[in-house]
């Protein structure tokens, strides 16, 4: 089973926002929890599916909490149609991140390494989109 969970800082950084307030926002605080939980997957034995599912569950609970916030990069945009679209799209990306983490949890609960790998690929894909649009990295 592949465990490329270094990328799982993945969702952890999705939509964090610009460097200015990255470390001092409520969204950033929740996203750090996501990152910590997903990084923990690297230390869990590969056959401990229950512990993997629990770590992912904690990650998506924190992501759900982060979803109520707007990324700093979007917050700083001038009011108007573009900002409204950016807010809606950042929520879409966060929703996709949440769904991909739920799929990852299900894969752990099913004890299926192939599904875990596929779900992790989706997590990475969504992370890439979120970073490209809503962070400065």
N, C-alpha and C positions, 0 to 999 in steps of 0.2 A: 504494500500500500504506500503510495506516495504521500508525503506529508510536507508539502511546500507552504508551511504556515508562516514563513517569514513574510510572505506576501499578504498575510492576513492582517497585517497591520492595515492591510487590505481595506476592509470596510471601515476600519478604525479611522482612517483619515479621509474617507469620503466626505466631501462637503464641509471640511473644517473651516475653510475661509482663509483669509490672508494672514500673513505672518504677524501683523500688527497685534491682533487680539487672540491669536491661536491658542495661547496658553492661559488666557484669562476669561474665557467664555464658558457658559454652562454647556454649550454644545461640545466644546473641546474636552471638558471634564468627562462627559459621558463617552466620548469617542476614545478617550484614554482607557476607559474600562473595557470597551470593545477590544481594543488592541491588546490589552493585558490578558484578557480571557483567551483570545485567539492565539496569542504567543504561548500560552500555557499548553496548548495542544501539542506542542513540540516535546514537552516533557512527560506527557501521558503515554504509558505503554500502548503500542498499536492495537493490542487486543482488548484494551479497556474501553470498550465502546460506551459504557454508561458514563464514565468520567468525561469522555469526549463530548457526548451529548450534553452533559451538564455545563461544560465550559462554553459550548456554542450557545446554549440556552441563556446563560448569563450575558454573553455578548449581544445576542439579539434583544434582550431586555434593555440593556443600556442603549442600544441603537434606537429602540422605540422611544426611549426618553429623549434622545438627542433630536429626534424627528420634529419635535415641537419648536425647534429653533431654526433661525435662518442663518446660512453661512455669512460670515463677516464680509466676504467679497461681494455678496449680493446685497447685504444691508447697506453697504457704502455706495451703491449705485444711485443715481438720481431717480426720484420718483417718476413713474411713467410706465408705458406699455412694456418696454424692455425689462424693467425691473419686475413687473408682474409676471412676465413670461419666465424669467430666471427663477423666481420664487417657486412657480408651479413646476418647473423642470427639476429644480433641486429636490423638491418633495418627491417627484417621480423617481429620481435616482436613489433617494433614501428608501423609498418603498421597494424598489428592486433589490437594494442591499438587504433589507429586512427579509424579503421573500427568499433570497439566496441563502441567507443564514438559516432560515427555517428548513429549507431543503437540505442543508448540511446537517442539521440536527436530526432530521428524519433518516438520512443516510446512516448516521451513527446508530440510531435506534434500530435500524434494520440490519445493522452489523454487516454492511456491504461495502467493502473497500473500493469497488469500481464506482459505486454511487457517491461515495465520499470524494473520490478524485474528481468526478464530473461536477459535483456541487461546488467543490473548491475552485474549479476552473471558472464557474459562473461568478463566484465571489470576486475572483481576480478581475474578470471582465468588467463587472460593475464598478469596482474600485478604480480601474483605469479610466472609465468614463467620468466618474465623479471628480477624480483628481484633475483630469484634463480641463474640465469646465469650471470647477469651483475652488481650486487651491492654487497656490503660487509655486508648488513644487514641480 
